[in-house]
Amino acid sequence: MTSSVHATSEPRPTRSSRPVAPRPALTGTVDQRRRQARVAAVRRGQEHPEASAGVGLCRYDDGCVALAAVGAGGPAQVRALRSLRGRLAREAWAELVIDLSGLDGDCGPALVRVLGQLRVQRLSSGARVEVHGAPPALTAELGARPATAYTVHDAPPAR
């Protein structure tokens, strides 16, 4: 007796190709939606830490993404954050809010470096960036007041 099994050849999405989780029903002002998205991102990072490496994402407006890093910041979390660079460039074109209040202990140098790179990448593209709940070492590294405003001159100053 023989049987045949037909499987679909539809490829499974990889971690980097999956879209950011759908927007939850966020209501209120922009500040309230931003706060709600931060809480949702932290929750997503905590739900399945082995699969998410302690990184959660939540979209809250067009071009706006909240990112949370939770737990002990180790090599897996650094790799997860590095893999998000391209995705955040596409999906957080207007604003990126980073919540680090769920981190256990201090950030290691690799985690500080990748968070700084994400911040600079978004700022240099013209996006607004906020960092919340950063440990003191990270605040010192990134600067207490992030530079999010630029002055652009259309013509060089007259001499």
MDAnalysis code that builds the backbone (N, CA, C; Angstrom):
import MDAnalysis as mda
import numpy as np

u = mda.Universe.empty(477, n_residues=159, atom_resindex=np.repeat(np.arange(159), 3), trajectory=True)
u.add_TopologyAttr("name", ["N", "CA", "C"] * 159)
u.add_TopologyAttr("resid", np.arange(1, 160))
u.add_TopologyAttr("resname", ["MET", "THR", "SER", "SER", "VAL", "HIS", "ALA", "THR", "SER", "GLU", "PRO", "ARG", "PRO", "THR", "ARG", "SER", "SER", "ARG", "PRO", "VAL", "ALA", "PRO", "ARG", "PRO", "ALA", "LEU", "THR", "GLY", "THR", "VAL", "ASP", "GLN", "ARG", "ARG", "ARG", "GLN", "ALA", "ARG", "VAL", "ALA", "ALA", "VAL", "ARG", "ARG", "GLY", "GLN", "GLU", "HIS", "PRO", "GLU", "ALA", "SER", "ALA", "GLY", "VAL", "GLY", "LEU", "CYS", "ARG", "TYR", "ASP", "ASP", "GLY", "CYS", "VAL", "ALA", "LEU", "ALA", "ALA", "VAL", "GLY", "ALA", "GLY", "GLY", "PRO", "ALA", "GLN", "VAL", "ARG", "ALA", "LEU", "ARG", "SER", "LEU", "ARG", "GLY", "ARG", "LEU", "ALA", "ARG", "GLU", "ALA", "TRP", "ALA", "GLU", "LEU", "VAL", "ILE", "ASP", "LEU", "SER", "GLY", "LEU", "ASP", "GLY", "ASP", "CYS", "GLY", "PRO", "ALA", "LEU", "VAL", "ARG", "VAL", "LEU", "GLY", "GLN", "LEU", "ARG", "VAL", "GLN", "ARG", "LEU", "SER", "SER", "GLY", "ALA", "ARG", "VAL", "GLU", "VAL", "HIS", "GLY", "ALA", "PRO", "PRO", "ALA", "LEU", "THR", "ALA", "GLU", "LEU", "GLY", "ALA", "ARG", "PRO", "ALA", "THR", "ALA", "TYR", "THR", "VAL", "HIS", "ASP", "ALA", "PRO", "PRO", "ALA", "ARG"])
u.atoms.positions = np.array([
    [0.846, -1.162, 0.000],
    [0.000, 0.000, 0.000],
    [0.899, 1.234, 0.000],
    [0.672, 2.101, -0.950],
    [1.456, 3.327, -1.029],
    [0.532, 4.521, -0.887],
    [1.075, 5.556, -0.346],
    [0.305, 6.793, -0.224],
    [1.199, 7.955, -0.611],
    [0.598, 8.963, -1.093],
    [1.386, 10.139, -1.456],
    [0.929, 11.322, -0.622],
    [1.874, 12.104, -0.257],
    [1.601, 13.292, 0.549],
    [2.007, 14.497, -0.273],
    [1.090, 15.408, -0.424],
    [1.372, 16.629, -1.173],
    [1.555, 17.774, -0.190],
    [2.715, 18.312, -0.183],
    [2.992, 19.458, 0.697],
    [3.053, 20.711, -0.152],
    [2.607, 21.784, 0.426],
    [2.700, 23.047, -0.302],
    [4.149, 23.493, -0.287],
    [4.537, 24.139, -1.332],
    [5.922, 24.601, -1.420],
    [6.048, 26.052, -0.977],
    [5.112, 26.499, -0.195],
    [5.147, 27.870, 0.301],
    [6.256, 28.009, 1.335],
    [7.211, 28.926, 1.121],
    [8.319, 29.046, 2.072],
    [7.846, 29.659, 3.397],
    [8.463, 29.175, 4.459],
    [8.153, 29.740, 5.774],
    [8.872, 31.072, 5.900],
    [8.214, 32.057, 6.501],
    [8.889, 33.344, 6.670],
    [10.030, 33.209, 7.662],
    [11.120, 33.883, 7.392],
    [12.235, 33.891, 8.326],
    [12.000, 34.977, 9.359],
    [12.765, 34.953, 10.412],
    [12.606, 35.935, 11.487],
    [12.726, 37.367, 10.961],
    [13.692, 37.598, 10.059],
    [13.909, 38.955, 9.574],
    [12.875, 39.395, 8.544],
    [12.147, 38.433, 7.922],
    [11.171, 38.823, 6.913],
    [9.768, 38.989, 7.485],
    [9.560, 38.563, 8.725],
    [8.238, 38.711, 9.329],
    [7.964, 40.175, 9.610],
    [6.754, 40.634, 9.357],
    [6.443, 42.031, 9.642],
    [6.325, 42.260, 11.146],
    [6.417, 43.530, 11.543],
    [6.186, 43.886, 12.937],
    [4.775, 43.456, 13.281],
    [4.567, 43.001, 14.510],
    [3.241, 42.549, 14.924],
    [2.204, 43.623, 14.608],
    [0.983, 43.211, 14.272],
    [-0.037, 44.181, 13.916],
    [-0.271, 45.179, 15.039],
    [-0.685, 46.346, 14.633],
    [-0.927, 47.393, 15.611],
    [-2.055, 46.993, 16.555],
    [-1.815, 47.107, 17.857],
    [-2.925, 46.884, 18.768],
    [-3.872, 48.077, 18.681],
    [-5.042, 47.939, 19.224],
    [-6.015, 49.035, 19.201],
    [-5.565, 50.094, 20.202],
    [-4.757, 51.020, 19.735],
    [-4.248, 52.089, 20.586],
    [-5.105, 53.322, 20.381],
    [-5.462, 53.966, 21.472],
    [-6.321, 55.139, 21.399],
    [-5.708, 56.280, 22.177],
    [-6.240, 57.463, 21.974],
    [-5.798, 58.633, 22.716],
    [-4.872, 59.503, 21.898],
    [-4.171, 60.370, 22.593],
    [-3.234, 61.284, 21.946],
    [-2.001, 60.519, 21.487],
    [-1.141, 61.181, 20.755],
    [0.093, 60.554, 20.290],
    [0.924, 60.094, 21.490],
    [1.037, 60.924, 22.517],
    [1.806, 60.533, 23.706],
    [1.211, 59.313, 24.383],
    [-0.107, 59.223, 24.435],
    [-0.758, 58.058, 25.049],
    [-0.548, 56.808, 24.203],
    [-0.663, 56.938, 22.883],
    [-0.429, 55.794, 22.002],
    [1.027, 55.329, 22.088],
    [1.955, 56.292, 22.169],
    [3.373, 55.981, 22.293],
    [3.629, 55.194, 23.588],
    [3.033, 55.636, 24.685],
    [3.185, 54.957, 25.979],
    [2.587, 53.548, 25.927],
    [1.397, 53.416, 25.328],
    [0.750, 52.105, 25.198],
    [1.600, 51.161, 24.345],
    [2.214, 51.685, 23.296],
    [3.061, 50.863, 22.427],
    [4.318, 50.412, 23.160],
    [4.890, 51.274, 24.002],
    [6.055, 50.877, 24.802],
    [5.707, 49.717, 25.715],
    [4.547, 49.792, 26.379],
    [4.110, 48.715, 27.272],
    [3.903, 47.422, 26.475],
    [3.283, 47.529, 25.299],
    [3.048, 46.346, 24.458],
    [4.369, 45.743, 23.983],
    [5.341, 46.573, 23.623],
    [6.645, 46.067, 23.166],
    [7.362, 45.339, 24.299],
    [7.313, 45.888, 25.509],
    [7.929, 45.221, 26.666],
    [7.261, 43.867, 26.891],
    [5.947, 43.846, 26.828],
    [5.202, 42.601, 27.033],
    [5.598, 41.560, 25.985],
    [5.734, 41.973, 24.732],
    [6.112, 41.033, 23.661],
    [7.519, 40.501, 23.857],
    [8.417, 41.333, 24.375],
    [9.777, 40.869, 24.655],
    [9.824, 39.880, 25.801],
    [8.882, 39.991, 26.733],
    [8.847, 39.099, 27.895],
    [8.091, 37.806, 27.631],
    [7.163, 37.805, 26.675],
    [6.302, 36.643, 26.445],
    [7.068, 35.388, 26.058],
    [7.973, 35.475, 25.117],
    [8.731, 34.316, 24.637],
    [10.199, 34.705, 24.539],
    [10.868, 34.867, 25.683],
    [12.251, 35.362, 25.634],
    [13.207, 34.473, 24.855],
    [12.958, 33.160, 24.812],
    [13.862, 32.279, 24.068],
    [13.717, 32.490, 22.569],
    [12.540, 32.826, 22.096],
    [12.320, 33.051, 20.666],
    [12.631, 34.487, 20.268],
    [12.324, 35.429, 21.143],
    [12.498, 36.841, 20.796],
    [13.836, 37.403, 21.248],
    [14.605, 36.638, 22.022],
    [15.873, 37.097, 22.600],
    [15.656, 38.331, 23.467],
    [14.459, 38.472, 23.999],
    [14.173, 39.606, 24.872],
    [13.990, 40.914, 24.131],
    [13.572, 40.854, 22.870],
    [13.337, 42.056, 22.071],
    [11.880, 42.043, 21.621],
    [11.159, 43.133, 21.903],
    [9.769, 43.247, 21.481],
    [9.567, 44.486, 20.633],
    [8.656, 44.393, 19.662],
    [8.336, 45.511, 18.783],
    [6.833, 45.741, 18.770],
    [6.436, 46.997, 18.577],
    [5.023, 47.328, 18.433],
    [4.907, 48.596, 17.591],
    [4.106, 48.531, 16.520],
    [3.817, 49.731, 15.717],
    [2.656, 50.471, 16.362],
    [2.697, 51.796, 16.336],
    [1.592, 52.550, 16.916],
    [1.060, 53.641, 16.018],
    [1.741, 54.050, 15.028],
    [1.271, 54.990, 14.028],
    [2.035, 54.676, 12.753],
    [1.637, 55.282, 11.638],
    [2.325, 55.050, 10.382],
    [3.778, 55.507, 10.509],
    [4.716, 54.601, 10.319],
    [6.133, 54.930, 10.395],
    [6.688, 55.023, 11.796],
    [5.923, 54.609, 12.799],
    [6.347, 54.721, 14.196],
    [6.391, 53.340, 14.843],
    [7.523, 53.019, 15.462],
    [7.715, 51.710, 16.085],
    [8.291, 51.899, 17.474],
    [7.759, 51.123, 18.436],
    [8.328, 51.038, 19.777],
    [9.126, 49.746, 19.850],
    [10.339, 49.835, 20.363],
    [11.222, 48.684, 20.519],
    [11.563, 48.574, 21.995],
    [11.502, 47.367, 22.551],
    [11.862, 47.151, 23.948],
    [12.874, 46.025, 24.047],
    [13.894, 46.236, 24.888],
    [14.858, 45.193, 25.210],
    [14.641, 44.840, 26.672],
    [14.406, 43.561, 26.948],
    [14.116, 43.115, 28.312],
    [15.031, 41.948, 28.680],
    [15.187, 41.719, 29.983],
    [15.992, 40.608, 30.475],
    [17.462, 40.960, 30.517],
    [18.290, 39.917, 30.545],
    [19.742, 40.105, 30.566],
    [20.232, 40.327, 29.144],
    [20.875, 41.432, 28.905],
    [21.362, 41.754, 27.569],
    [22.588, 40.929, 27.233],
    [22.400, 39.891, 26.462],
    [23.513, 39.024, 26.088],
    [23.728, 39.002, 24.593],
    [24.581, 38.098, 24.130],
    [24.894, 38.014, 22.700],
    [23.671, 37.760, 21.818],
    [22.719, 36.955, 22.287],
    [21.525, 36.680, 21.479],
    [20.711, 37.953, 21.279],
    [20.621, 38.769, 22.311],
    [19.871, 40.020, 22.211],
    [20.587, 40.996, 21.263],
    [21.893, 41.042, 21.337],
    [22.670, 41.901, 20.434],
    [22.457, 41.462, 18.985],
    [22.498, 40.136, 18.730],
    [22.267, 39.639, 17.365],
    [20.859, 39.975, 16.887],
    [19.874, 39.835, 17.784],
    [18.490, 40.152, 17.413],
    [18.352, 41.626, 17.054],
    [18.965, 42.498, 17.827],
    [18.887, 43.935, 17.549],
    [19.606, 44.277, 16.248],
    [20.755, 43.658, 16.001],
    [21.478, 43.903, 14.741],
    [20.640, 43.474, 13.550],
    [19.935, 42.359, 13.692],
    [19.135, 41.859, 12.570],
    [17.935, 42.764, 12.275],
    [17.574, 43.628, 13.201],
    [16.426, 44.519, 13.012],
    [16.763, 45.819, 12.282],
    [18.042, 46.071, 12.025],
    [18.430, 47.355, 11.422],
    [17.676, 47.670, 10.140],
    [17.675, 46.757, 9.200],
    [16.999, 46.985, 7.916],
    [15.502, 47.130, 8.088],
    [14.941, 46.303, 8.925],
    [13.497, 46.341, 9.172],
    [13.073, 47.653, 9.807],
    [13.870, 48.134, 10.772],
    [13.541, 49.419, 11.399],
    [13.728, 50.570, 10.410],
    [14.685, 50.449, 9.509],
    [14.866, 51.488, 8.493],
    [13.622, 51.607, 7.622],
    [12.966, 50.480, 7.347],
    [11.755, 50.488, 6.529],
    [10.524, 50.893, 7.327],
    [10.410, 50.422, 8.564],
    [9.158, 50.559, 9.301],
    [9.142, 51.672, 10.343],
    [10.304, 52.148, 10.778],
    [10.360, 53.237, 11.762],
    [10.937, 54.481, 11.110],
    [10.397, 54.828, 9.958],
    [10.935, 55.963, 9.207],
    [10.575, 57.310, 9.841],
    [9.546, 57.374, 10.652],
    [9.158, 58.640, 11.282],
    [9.621, 58.726, 12.736],
    [9.519, 57.607, 13.467],
    [9.831, 57.654, 14.894],
    [10.189, 56.271, 15.416],
    [11.187, 56.233, 16.290],
    [11.579, 55.019, 16.995],
    [11.647, 55.346, 18.476],
    [10.883, 54.605, 19.268],
    [10.896, 54.763, 20.721],
    [11.507, 53.496, 21.298],
    [12.612, 53.645, 22.028],
    [13.329, 52.509, 22.603],
    [13.077, 52.494, 24.101],
    [12.582, 51.369, 24.623],
    [12.330, 51.216, 26.049],
    [13.291, 50.180, 26.609],
    [14.118, 50.603, 27.571],
    [15.108, 49.717, 28.173],
    [14.829, 49.484, 29.649],
    [13.625, 49.834, 30.099],
    [13.292, 49.706, 31.517],
    [13.230, 48.260, 31.974],
    [13.095, 47.308, 31.061],
    [13.011, 45.900, 31.424],
    [14.340, 45.172, 31.415],
    [15.451, 45.893, 31.186],
    [16.766, 45.245, 31.200],
    [17.179, 44.917, 32.625],
    [17.776, 43.752, 32.804],
    [18.303, 43.344, 34.106],
    [19.776, 43.721, 34.170],
    [20.132, 44.592, 35.088],
    [21.533, 44.960, 35.257],
    [21.994, 45.967, 34.223],
    [23.298, 46.104, 34.134],
    [23.896, 47.054, 33.200],
    [24.004, 46.463, 31.811],
    [24.128, 47.350, 30.840],
    [24.310, 46.934, 29.448],
    [25.788, 46.636, 29.221],
    [26.058, 45.588, 28.482],
    [27.436, 45.310, 28.083],
    [27.827, 46.212, 26.929],
    [29.112, 46.272, 26.604],
    [29.572, 47.172, 25.535],
    [28.962, 46.870, 24.170],
    [28.728, 45.587, 23.862],
    [28.143, 45.248, 22.557],
    [26.702, 45.737, 22.457],
    [25.944, 45.620, 23.558],
    [24.561, 46.091, 23.561],
    [24.508, 47.618, 23.469],
    [25.393, 48.290, 24.181],
    [25.468, 49.757, 24.097],
    [25.776, 50.182, 22.666],
    [26.718, 49.477, 22.044],
    [27.124, 49.828, 20.672],
    [25.977, 49.645, 19.684],
    [25.263, 48.519, 19.744],
    [24.194, 48.275, 18.767],
    [23.017, 49.222, 19.008],
    [22.703, 49.541, 20.253],
    [21.628, 50.510, 20.523],
    [22.015, 51.898, 20.020],
    [23.277, 52.252, 20.200],
    [23.762, 53.529, 19.670],
    [23.694, 53.575, 18.156],
    [24.030, 52.456, 17.500],
    [23.962, 52.399, 16.043],
    [22.528, 52.530, 15.550],
    [21.591, 51.853, 16.216],
    [20.179, 51.978, 15.833],
    [19.711, 53.419, 15.986],
    [20.084, 54.045, 17.083],
    [19.690, 55.436, 17.346],
    [20.253, 56.369, 16.274],
    [21.537, 56.252, 15.980],
    [22.175, 57.128, 14.985],
    [21.595, 56.873, 13.595],
    [21.341, 55.605, 13.260],
    [20.760, 55.267, 11.953],
    [19.429, 55.984, 11.759],
    [18.584, 55.933, 12.742],
    [17.263, 56.567, 12.628],
    [17.381, 58.092, 12.643],
    [18.232, 58.646, 13.512],
    [18.408, 60.103, 13.551],
    [18.955, 60.636, 12.236],
    [19.931, 59.938, 11.655],
    [20.527, 60.413, 10.406],
    [19.549, 60.326, 9.238],
    [18.507, 59.513, 9.385],
    [17.469, 59.422, 8.354],
    [16.340, 60.413, 8.590],
    [16.449, 61.198, 9.654],
    [15.442, 62.210, 9.924],
    [14.324, 61.770, 10.845],
    [14.433, 60.579, 11.419],
    [13.391, 60.090, 12.324],
    [13.593, 60.666, 13.725],
    [12.519, 60.735, 14.454],
    [12.555, 61.154, 15.859],
    [12.887, 59.911, 16.675],
    [13.778, 60.039, 17.676],
    [14.174, 58.906, 18.507],
    [14.041, 59.291, 19.972],
    [13.410, 58.404, 20.737],
    [13.315, 58.554, 22.189],
    [13.890, 57.310, 22.825],
    [14.596, 57.482, 23.946],
    [15.117, 56.349, 24.711],
    [14.574, 56.494, 26.124],
    [13.912, 55.446, 26.619],
    [13.307, 55.456, 27.952],
    [13.905, 54.361, 28.824],
    [14.097, 54.657, 30.095],
    [14.534, 53.660, 31.066],
    [15.935, 53.135, 30.851],
    [16.806, 53.946, 30.291],
    [18.172, 53.490, 30.018],
    [18.988, 53.442, 31.311],
    [19.792, 52.383, 31.488],
    [20.698, 52.335, 32.635],
    [21.696, 53.491, 32.568],
    [22.267, 53.887, 33.709],
    [23.186, 55.042, 33.728],
    [24.343, 54.947, 32.737],
    [24.925, 53.766, 32.575],
    [26.050, 53.622, 31.636],
    [25.611, 53.917, 30.206],
    [24.423, 53.483, 29.855],
    [23.924, 53.711, 28.501],
    [23.555, 55.177, 28.301],
    [22.980, 55.794, 29.315],
    [22.646, 57.217, 29.233],
    [23.909, 58.038, 29.015],
    [24.975, 57.690, 29.732],
    [26.240, 58.407, 29.574],
    [26.809, 58.205, 28.176],
    [26.680, 56.994, 27.645],
    [27.207, 56.698, 26.314],
    [26.414, 57.395, 25.207],
    [25.085, 57.355, 25.310],
    [24.235, 57.939, 24.271],
    [24.043, 59.435, 24.436],
    [24.272, 59.925, 25.636],
    [24.040, 61.335, 25.904],
    [22.671, 61.505, 26.534],
    [22.586, 62.303, 27.585],
    [21.330, 62.481, 28.309],
    [20.275, 63.161, 27.450],
    [20.691, 64.075, 26.577],
    [19.748, 64.776, 25.720],
    [20.077, 64.434, 24.281],
    [19.339, 63.518, 23.678],
    [19.636, 63.145, 22.296],
    [19.388, 64.294, 21.334],
    [20.266, 64.407, 20.372],
    [20.127, 65.459, 19.364],
    [19.132, 65.001, 18.313],
    [17.909, 65.512, 18.369],
    [16.892, 65.089, 17.412],
    [16.487, 66.224, 16.480],
    [17.072, 67.399, 16.626],
    [16.714, 68.531, 15.768],
    [17.947, 68.967, 14.976],
    [17.751, 69.263, 13.731],
    [18.834, 69.702, 12.866],
    [18.447, 71.013, 12.197],
    [19.421, 71.838, 11.913],
    [19.187, 73.061, 11.165],
    [19.780, 72.866, 9.776],
    [18.973, 73.094, 8.771],
    [19.411, 72.927, 7.388],
    [19.327, 74.283, 6.703],
    [20.412, 74.687, 6.064],
    [20.460, 75.949, 5.335],
    [20.372, 75.633, 3.846],
    [19.471, 76.329, 3.154],
    [19.308, 76.085, 1.730],
    [20.496, 76.594, 0.914],
    [21.074, 77.680, 1.349],
    [22.210, 78.247, 0.635],
    [23.334, 78.507, 1.639],
    [24.567, 78.444, 1.189],
    [25.673, 78.730, 2.120],
    [25.596, 80.188, 2.577],
    [26.049, 80.478, 3.799],
    [25.999, 81.860, 4.284],
    [26.871, 82.773, 3.408],
    [26.421, 84.021, 3.262],
    [27.144, 85.011, 2.454],
    [28.434, 85.372, 3.179],
    [29.486, 85.577, 2.413],
    [30.787, 85.948, 3.012],
    [31.025, 87.395, 2.908],
])
